[in-house]
Amino acid sequence: MRISLFAVGRLKSGPEKELVERYFDRFAKAGPAVGLELAKITEINESRSGNAETRKREEAAVLEKMLGEGSVLILLDERGKALDSPGFADLLGGIRDQGKRDLVIAIGGPDGLDPELAGKASHMLCFGKMTWPHQMVRVMLGEQLYRAVTILSGHPYHRV
């Protein structure tokens, strides 16, 4: 299953970018052994519209164009469900085992994601109830994707 990341906002050079690259590189190398592959990372600029609702709608329109037929969409949103790492690994493994070919995980911008996307998403997840900058969310997502691969493969990286 190919996993793509969609993010509103561009990651600038610095320690966060280095960590993101490290974890996504680990994921890309280890994932194929368990049927998970890093497809692409799509970054878009935040909409310049004058109000938050219009910005979110415009950003969602770009995401919707990226979704292929049959793609599974996971939104990262503070109103989503919090999973532990084994639960996240089980979610990814379950989607893969259903024969789904493409999964897109979306990170919104400072205004969040368009509520209309919730109806198109198969899952909404959160990394806790706190608000995180998109740079940190990318680091956490990259690490959790790599951790999921190690859990699915039985590697000792994840310790209970």
N, C-alpha and C positions, 0 to 999 in steps of 0.2 A: 504494500500500500504506500502510495506516495503522499508525503505530508508536506504541505506548504504553509508558510507563515505570511499573513497579511498584517501590516502594521501602518497605522497613521502616525507619521513622524519619522524622521530620518535619524539614524544613529550616527553620532559624530565620533571622531577619533577620541580615544581615551580608554581608561580601564574597563568601563562597561562594555565597550565594543570588543576589547580583547577577550573578556570573559565569554561574551556571546559567541564569538568566533571559536573559542576553545571548545565550548560545549556542543555547538552545532557540528564542529569537525568530528568530535568524538561520536556524536549521534550518527553522522553520515558514514563513519567507518564501521561502527558496530551494528547499526540498524538492519542492513540487508540480511544478516544471519537469522533474524527473526521476522523477516518479511516487511520491514519498515524502511522507507527510503526518504531522504530529504530531497524534495523536488525543487523548491525555490523559496526565496524570501522576497516578498514584494513590499517595498516601502513607498508610501505616497506622502506628499506634502499635506499638511493640514489645510483644509479649505479656508479660503480668505473671506468667505461670506460674513455679513455683518451680524448674524445671530446664530446661536448654538444649534437650534433645530435645523436650520438650513445647512449649516456646516455638516452636521451628522448625516443628513439626507444625501448630500453630495458625496461624502466619503463612502457611504453605503452603496451608492450607485456604482462607484469604481469597484468595490468588492464584488458586487453582484455580477459585473461583467467578467470577473476573474473565475467565477464558479462554473465549472463544467457540469454537464448533465450527469446526475447521479453523485455529485460531490457531496461529501458530508461536511457540515459546517459546525465548528465549535467556537462559541464566543467566549472571550475572557471578559467578565463583567462582575462588578462588586455585588450584584444581586444574584449571581450564579451560585451553584452548589460547590461547597468545599469538599475536595476529595483528599484522602491521604495518598501517598506515593503508590502503594500497591493497588489502590482503587483506580488511580489514573492509568497505571499499566494495564489493569484489567479492561478499562474502557477502550484503550487503544487496541489491545489484543482482540477484544470482542468485535470492534468495528472491522478490523482486518479479517477476522474469521468469518464475518458475514459476506466476505467477498467484495467489499467496497474497495475501489481502486484509488480514489482520491479523497484526501481529508485536508480541509483548510482550517487553520486556527487563526482567529482574528483578534487583534489588539486595537482598541480604539484610541482616539486622540484625547486631548485634555477635556473635551466635552463628553466623552464616552462614545457609545455606539448607538445608532438609530434604533429605537425600540421596535420598528418594523422588522428588523433583522431577527428578532427573537422568534418570530413565526417561521423563519426559514432555517433556523439552527436546530440541529438535533440535540445539542447540549449547550448549556451555559455554565461555565465554571468560574470560580474565583480563587484567588490566592489569599483569601482572608477578607475580612470586612474593611480593612484599611485601604486607602487609595495609594497606589504605587505609581511612580513615574514610569513611562513606557520603557525607558532604558532598563530599569530594574526588572520589569515584567519579562522582558526578553531574556535577561540573564536567568531568571527563575524558570522560564519555560524551557530554555535550552537545557538547563541542568535536569529538569524533570523529564524531558524527552530522553535524554541519555540514561537517566536512572530507570525509566520505564523499560528501555532496551535491556539493561542489566538485570532487572527483575524478571522479564520474560525469558531471558536466556539462562537464568540461574547463576549469574555472576555474583561474586560476593561484595560488589560495590555497595549495594543496599544492605544495611544491617538493621535488623529489627531491635 
